[in-house]
Amino acid sequence: MKTALNLPNQITIARLLLAIVFFVLLSQYSQKTPRPGMLDVAAVIFIIAAVTDFLDGYLARKWGQVTALGRVLDPLVDKVLICGAFVLFAGRPFFDETGHNVTGVHAWMVVLIVGRELLVTGLRGFNESLGISFGASIHGKVKMWMQSIAAPAILLIVAHEEMFGAAAEPAKKTLVWLTVIVTALSTVGYLVHSRHILEESGQA
């Protein structure tokens, strides 16, 4: 029997609570008075949240407990976690005394990431209102994997730059740019999948 608050959905709700703790923790951080331990804890919380994202979906499918609530809540929590993380990365907590953002994440990158999520959410809602299936594509899954790896990795590099030495800055830049590129490219597949919207608009 399917119930709205089954175990997979409870895991999703727990992930949302973890995301809130993650945001509160990072909002209290300041690169002007670095506290590596705080970033370590934030990274661990993010990793746990990311792992449970794959766990709840797996359990829901395995046990036949996919619900309407889960289909809405699961991707929403994913977007809140990822978008919130990168918003904070580009914000005040990570500017040092010289005014340099140590994460390498710029505001325009955050706009691209958030804009992509809003666009795909809108396309998914429109397609499903027409009865057209609009599940996550392989490109979307690769994007999620990349973001889920990049976010905690950036936190750990920022927390322990002395350990990474000269490789710290190139590593951060590589992670950030790979995330931006994969995020942008993942949008293309969804636009192709929704080309009927443009075709209908042209015929109107």
C-alpha positions, -999 to +999 in steps of 0.1 A: +000+000+000+013+034-010+013+061+017+025+097+013+048+094+043+065+061+035+102+055+043+115+070+010+096+102+015+107+104+052+143+102+039+136+130+015+121+152+043+152+143+065+174+155+036+155+188+035+162+192+073+199+184+066+199+211+039+186+236+064+214+227+089+239+230+061+227+265+051+227+277+087+262+264+092+276+280+061+258+313+068+277+315+101+310+309+085+335+337+076+366+334+055+380+364+074+383+342+105+385+307+089+372+277+109+382+246+089+362+223+112+330+241+104+336+235+067+344+199+073+311+194+091+293+212+063+309+189+037+299+158+057+263+170+060+262+177+023+276+143+014+250+126+037+223+146+020+236+137-015+238+100-007+203+099+008+191+115-025+200+083-044+189+061-015+153+073-013+148+071-051+162+035-051+140+024-023+109+040-037+114+021-070+125-012-054+095-013-030+070+001-054+064+031-032+067+059-058+041+085-048+029+119-062+044+136-031+078+119-037+078+129-074+074+165-064+094+166-032+125+147-042+136+169-071+125+200-051+148+192-022+177+184-047+173+219-062+171+236-028+203+218-016+223+225-048+211+260-055+214+270-019+250+257-017+262+276-047+244+308-037+263+307-004+296+298-022+292+331-041+282+351-011+297+369+019+309+339+039+336+331+014+351+365+008+385+370+025+400+402+038+412+412+003+377+409-011+385+377-030+360+348-031+380+317-022+355+293-037+359+306-073+321+307-077+309+339-093+274+354-092+267+348-129+275+311-124+249+309-097+224+326-120+231+300-146+227+271-122+195+285-106+181+295-140+187+261-154+167+245-125+138+269-129+137+263-166+137+225-163+111+227-135+089+248-158+093+225-188+087+194-166+055+209-152+042+220-187+050+186-203+034+166-175+003+188-177+000+176-213+004+140-202+040+138-216+065+119-195+094+142-184+117+121-162+153+129-154+176+123-184+211+108-183+224+144-188+204+155-157+218+127-136+254+134-147+248+171-138+235+161-104+265+138-098+289+166-108+273+192-086+271+167-057+308+160-060+319+196-066+302+212-036+317+192-008+351+190-026+352+228-028+344+231+009+372+206+018+398+224-004+389+258+010+391+243+045+425+227+039+443+248+013+476+244+030+473+206+026+465+209-011+493+235-017+497+248-052+470+223-065+442+240-044+434+269-068+435+248-101+414+221-084+387+246-073+386+262-107+384+228-125+355+217-102+336+250-106+340+252-144+331+215-149+300+221-128+290+252-149+297+235-182+279+202-174+250+222-159+247+243-191+250+213-214+224+193-195+198+219-204+201+211-241+186+177-238+155+190-220+151+218-246+152+192-274+127+170-255+104+201-253+108+212-289+071+206-294+064+237-273+082+258-298+066+241-327+031+247-313+040+283-306+051+287-343+018+273-355-004+295-332 
